[in-house]
């Protein structure tokens, strides 16, 4: 089971939640993310039943990925 311990000691059971998501899901992750480890993302993607797209991006930190042109473009494509 995928769990994450925050510095204040709370465990999150992501697996249980993502299995219940009915909406199409896009997962963009960075191999250089200092907050979310890439292996956790790889395991999580296997649990998402409506995964439309999974993209691993090189060289971006946790915040930079939100502004990456590939991510923004895909979000705009979905919304428009």
C-alpha positions in Angstrom: 0.0 0.0 0.0 1.3 3.5 -0.9 1.6 5.7 2.1 3.3 9.0 2.7 4.4 10.3 6.1 4.4 14.0 6.3 6.8 15.7 8.7 4.0 16.0 11.3 3.3 12.2 11.2 0.1 11.9 9.2 -0.2 8.9 6.9 -2.2 9.3 3.7 -3.7 6.3 2.0 -3.7 7.4 -1.6 -4.5 4.0 -3.0 -8.0 3.9 -1.5 -8.9 7.3 -2.9 -7.6 7.1 -6.5 -9.4 3.8 -7.1 -12.7 5.6 -6.6 -12.0 8.5 -9.0 -14.4 8.3 -11.9 -13.1 11.2 -13.9 -10.4 10.9 -16.6 -7.1 11.4 -14.8 -3.8 12.8 -16.0 -0.7 12.3 -13.9 2.4 14.4 -14.6 5.4 13.7 -12.5 9.0 14.8 -12.3 11.9 12.5 -11.9 13.6 15.3 -9.9 10.7 16.0 -7.6 12.0 16.5 -4.0 8.5 16.1 -2.4 6.9 13.2 -4.3 9.3 10.3 -5.1 9.1 9.0 -8.6 8.7 5.4 -7.5 5.6 6.4 -5.5 4.1 8.0 -8.6 4.9 4.9 -10.7 3.1 2.7 -8.2 0.2 5.1 -7.9 -0.4 5.2 -11.6 -1.2 1.4 -11.5 -4.1 2.1 -9.1 -5.8 4.8 -11.2 -8.6 3.2 -13.1 -9.3 6.1 -15.5 -5.7 7.1 -16.3 -5.7 8.9 -19.6 -2.1 10.0 -19.6 1.0 9.5 -17.4 4.1 11.6 -18.2 7.5 11.6 -16.5 9.4 14.8 -16.9 13.1 15.3 -16.3 14.7 18.1 -14.3 11.8 19.9 -12.7 11.1 20.3 -9.0 7.7 19.9 -7.3 6.5 23.5 -8.1 8.1 23.9 -11.5 6.1 21.0 -13.0 3.0 23.1 -12.7 4.3 25.6 -15.1 6.0 23.3 -17.6 4.8 24.0 -21.1 3.9 20.3 -21.8 1.8 20.1 -18.7 0.1 23.5 -19.3 -0.6 22.6 -22.9 -2.2 19.2 -21.9 -4.4 20.9 -19.3 -5.5 23.5 -21.8 -6.2 20.8 -24.4 -8.4 19.0 -21.9 -10.3 22.2 -20.7 -10.9 23.7 -24.1 
